[in-house]
Amino acid sequence: MSGRLRGQRELERRLHAIDKPRTLLREVQIRAVAEAKARVARKTGHTARTIAAGALGDRFAIVQAAGA
């Protein structure tokens, strides 16, 4: 016997949306690097040049700066 779960369509849509979290986190990471470079204080520009994307996992994205 095959039946349909109430809310199954919505559940499937949500599960599909989080299927590839790494893609979303990579986009957030890229935007965070750009925003950090735009907001960093400028004296010599060294810190802005060292802001870069770090490690990326399924549950985290790191943005790092080495010139502080």
Sequence and secondary structure as in RCSB ss.txt:
>XXXX:A:sequence
MSGRLRGQRELERRLHAIDKPRTLLREVQIRAVAEAKARVARKTGHTARTIAAGALGDRFAIVQAAGA
>XXXX:A:secstr
     TTHHHHHHHHHHTS HHHHHHHHHHHHHHHHHHHS  SSSHHHHH EEEEE SS EEEE S  
